[in-house]
């Protein structure tokens, strides 16, 4: 079952840009993200000038021409259900990242319009390609609701930034389930989600600079400063306080600093991506009008206060949100697709082929969880 909501995030950046010729017009981050995986559980940064040439991205149309990419130090599954306790578990295991394999795994999710990508492993170039290619195929099959179910102890900074920027362009909810972790470079991926749901543990520490030429603290600091400047820029464009990067600098690479729920909220790491929220508000103001935006704002406040309580299961949280949607007049007749919680709006989804009959006890639990939210909505 999907467990409690909470949300972590923090993000990191990008190595210095290479001054070498770049006839493919590939960014330094893209080049560095494709460097060989290094280190174990720790966060590493690779000098972009030392990275091998980038593999061209897959074409948007057609079955041919996808460069061969291996998913190393990680495993992935595709599911059309949010419930990993259902008979199908985590879904279909992905054995390859070619177009035919992804098409076959993702096609069953088209009817429901939702997919969940479960990934367990390192943040590396293969993971970055996995995210990009899954989003590309999902877009081609008109699957708009996408959940990245993440469990990672860390990896490469540059690969995380590349993956994060791709996630930011392709509408993902990122979820760290109970029992999973998101440590080190993984938190940079978390920062990019439109929404972030966290029940597992989120931790940070300093990055280790691979291929460093430093022989003193001052030299190492100069090398890292350029990377951290890019880290802070990445945090800002994802609506996260730059203080997160400063806190990272104080934690040795071989240690780990877990972030509390309060810290996640204070740093802007909990729930909705603030920058994405502003962008959506601007778009929705133009398309749906002032009244729609005001009602949605009121809904989101009530949802945070009444539904996202620690320990609540996703089914109960969803039921609570559905009750609130009715109270605030959602889905809206003029703009139904822009209604809140669209990424997990199970009321719009067909029954899962693996779903079991509804447990009366679970129904009662969900109903009880929804009641406080309904009363709060009436008072508002």
Buried (B, 14 or more C-beta within 10 A) or exposed (E): BBBBBBBBBBBBBBBBBBEEEBEEEBBBBBBBBBBEBBBEBBBBBBBBBEBEEBBEBBEEEEEEEBEEBEBEBBBBBBBBBBBBEBEBBBBBEBEEBBBEBBEEBBBBBBEBBBBBBBBBBBBBBBBBBBBBBBBBBBBBBEBEBBBBBBBBBBBBBBBBBBBBBBBBEBBBBBBBBBEBBBBBBBBBBBBBBBBBBBBBBBBBBBBBBBBEEEEEEEEBEEBBEBBBBBBBBBBBBBBBBBBBBEBBBEBEBEEBBEBEBEBBBBBBBBBBBBBBBEEBEEEBEEEBEEEBBEBBBBBBEBBBEBBBBEEBBBBBBBBBBBBBBEBBBBBBEEBEEBBBBBBBBBEBBEEBEBEEEEEEEBEEBBBEBBEBBBEBBEEE
